[in-house]
Amino acid sequence: MTVHECAHLLAAFLIGLRPERMVFYPFGVNLKLKNRLLPSMADEFILYIAGPMANIVMALLAKLFLNRFSWQEDFYIKNLLLFAINILPVLPLDGGILVKRAMSYAWGEKSAVRCMRVISGLVIISGGVILWRENVLCRNFSLFFFFLFLLGNLFTAKEKYNVDLLRGLMFSKRKVKCAKARVVVM
């Protein structure tokens, strides 16, 4: 997870974002940024894909040197699993954020959020049913609590502000003056 978040941090620096802090949660680490709005979808893609790609690189490096050390196969498998989990189209994972941003560019923020809640719910519940039937959730408490975390996030995650509206106001070439229009970011 450290390499994963460091890749996000490096990508943030490369596209001009300033990190504020790293927050450690029971099921991962989250990079908090001071400035969160990016002018292009390409920059957002770079930021969110950097972590999963770091896991693929680490897995490939472990595979190249496999059988030299006893821990390398375990390292390889864990990095592949981190990639696979993080690229799922489930919010708040990297894959879910990428899919939501692509949808919001095409259909708008509200439609993308609604659609991603449905997709996230379907993936989480179907994955939970499969893991329950295979008795994996009963034997692996970490996976069980991660499942609960994703399920809970489905119902508690709220959008703080309309990203498309803010992006339009900040990056438009012509500024429109309006005394009644204002954006509050909390």
matplotlib code that plots the C-alpha trace (Angstrom):
import matplotlib.pyplot as plt

x = [0.0, 2.9, 4.2, 0.7, 0.2, 3.7, 2.9, -0.2, 2.0, 4.5, 1.7, 0.2, 3.6, 4.0, 0.6, 1.1, -0.9, 0.2, -0.2, -1.6, -1.2, -1.6, -4.4, -4.1, -7.4, -7.9, -8.1, -5.7, -4.0, -5.4, -3.5, -5.2, -4.5, -4.7, -5.8, -8.2, -9.4, -7.6, -8.3, -8.2, -9.4, -6.0, -4.5, -7.2, -6.5, -2.8, -3.4, -5.8, -4.1, -0.7, -1.3, -2.7, 0.1, 2.7, 1.2, 1.5, 5.2, 6.0, 4.3, 6.3, 9.5, 8.7, 7.9, 11.3, 13.2, 10.9, 12.5, 15.5, 13.8, 11.1, 8.9, 8.7, 5.7, 3.7, 4.8, 3.8, 0.3, -0.4, 0.5, -1.7, -4.6, -4.1, -4.2, -7.3, -9.2, -8.2, -9.2, -12.7, -15.4, -16.5, -16.4, -14.2, -11.6, -9.4, -11.2, -14.6, -13.3, -11.9, -15.2, -17.2, -15.1, -15.4, -19.1, -19.4, -17.6, -20.0, -23.3, -22.8, -21.9, -25.4, -26.0, -22.5, -22.9, -26.3, -24.9, -21.8, -23.8, -25.7, -22.6, -20.8, -23.7, -24.0, -20.2, -20.1, -23.1, -22.4, -18.8, -20.0, -22.4, -19.6, -17.2, -19.9, -20.8, -17.1, -16.8, -14.1, -15.8, -16.2, -12.5, -10.9, -11.9, -9.9, -11.8, -15.1, -14.4, -13.3, -16.6, -18.4, -16.4, -17.3, -20.9, -21.0, -19.4, -22.1, -24.7, -22.6, -20.5, -21.8, -20.5, -19.4, -19.7, -20.4, -17.0, -18.1, -19.6, -16.4, -14.2, -16.3, -16.0, -12.3, -11.0, -13.4, -11.7, -14.2, -15.3, -19.0, -19.8, -22.9, -23.6, -26.1, -23.8, -21.3, -19.8, -19.2, -16.8, -16.8]
y = [0.0, 2.3, 2.0, 2.5, 5.8, 7.0, 6.5, 8.7, 11.2, 11.3, 11.7, 14.5, 16.3, 15.8, 17.3, 20.2, 19.2, 19.9, 17.2, 18.1, 14.9, 11.1, 9.6, 6.0, 4.0, 0.4, -0.7, 1.5, 4.9, 8.0, 10.9, 14.2, 17.1, 20.8, 21.6, 19.0, 20.4, 19.6, 21.3, 18.0, 14.5, 13.3, 14.7, 13.0, 9.7, 10.0, 10.8, 7.8, 5.2, 5.8, 3.7, 0.6, 0.8, 0.8, -2.4, -4.0, -2.8, -4.2, -7.5, -7.7, -7.0, -9.7, -12.2, -11.4, -12.3, -15.1, -18.0, -16.0, -15.2, -17.0, -13.8, -12.9, -15.1, -13.7, -10.1, -10.9, -12.2, -9.3, -6.7, -8.4, -8.5, -4.8, -3.9, -6.1, -4.7, -1.0, -1.1, -2.4, 0.1, 0.7, 4.0, 5.1, 2.8, 4.2, 2.3, 3.7, 7.2, 6.8, 5.4, 8.1, 10.9, 9.5, 9.3, 12.8, 14.2, 12.5, 12.7, 15.2, 14.8, 13.9, 11.1, 9.8, 9.6, 7.9, 5.4, 4.7, 4.0, 1.4, -0.1, 0.0, -1.7, -4.5, -5.2, -5.1, -7.2, -9.8, -10.0, -10.4, -13.2, -15.1, -14.6, -15.7, -18.8, -19.8, -19.2, -16.6, -13.8, -16.1, -17.1, -13.8, -11.0, -8.4, -9.1, -9.2, -5.7, -4.4, -5.6, -3.8, -0.7, -0.7, -1.4, 1.4, 3.8, 3.1, 4.6, 7.3, 8.8, 12.3, 14.7, 17.9, 20.0, 19.9, 19.3, 20.2, 23.5, 24.5, 23.4, 25.5, 28.5, 28.2, 27.2, 29.0, 31.3, 34.1, 35.0, 35.7, 38.2, 37.5, 38.8, 36.0, 33.1, 31.9, 28.5, 27.4, 24.6, 23.0]
z = [0.0, 0.7, -2.9, -4.2, -2.3, -3.1, -6.8, -6.3, -4.5, -7.3, -9.9, -7.9, -7.9, -11.6, -12.5, -10.1, -7.1, -3.5, -0.9, 2.4, 4.4, 4.2, 6.3, 7.5, 7.7, 8.9, 5.2, 3.5, 3.1, 1.5, 0.1, 0.9, -1.5, -0.9, -4.4, -5.8, -9.1, -12.3, -15.6, -17.7, -17.5, -18.6, -15.4, -13.3, -15.1, -14.4, -10.7, -10.1, -12.3, -10.8, -7.7, -9.4, -12.1, -9.3, -8.0, -11.5, -11.7, -8.3, -9.2, -12.4, -10.6, -8.1, -11.0, -12.7, -9.5, -8.4, -6.7, -5.5, -2.2, -0.3, 0.1, -3.6, -4.5, -1.7, -2.7, -6.3, -5.3, -2.9, -5.5, -8.1, -5.6, -4.7, -8.4, -9.0, -6.0, -6.6, -10.3, -9.6, -10.6, -7.0, -5.2, -3.4, -5.1, -7.8, -10.6, -9.3, -9.3, -12.9, -14.2, -12.3, -13.7, -17.3, -16.9, -15.4, -18.5, -20.7, -18.8, -16.0, -12.3, -10.9, -13.5, -13.0, -9.2, -9.5, -12.0, -10.0, -6.8, -8.7, -10.3, -6.9, -5.2, -7.8, -7.6, -3.8, -3.2, -5.9, -4.7, -1.1, -2.1, -3.9, -1.0, 1.5, -0.5, -0.6, 3.1, 2.5, 4.4, 7.4, 7.5, 6.6, 9.0, 7.0, 3.9, 5.8, 7.3, 3.9, 2.5, 5.3, 4.6, 0.9, 1.7, 4.3, 1.9, -0.6, 1.8, 3.5, 0.8, -0.2, -2.8, -1.1, -4.2, -7.9, -9.4, -13.0, -11.9, -10.0, -12.9, -15.3, -13.0, -12.4, -15.8, -18.2, -20.6, -20.1, -16.6, -16.1, -13.4, -11.4, -7.9, -7.1, -8.2, -5.7, -4.9, -1.3, -0.7, 2.7]

ax = plt.figure().add_subplot(projection="3d")
ax.plot(x, y, z, "-o")
ax.set_aspect("equal")
plt.show()
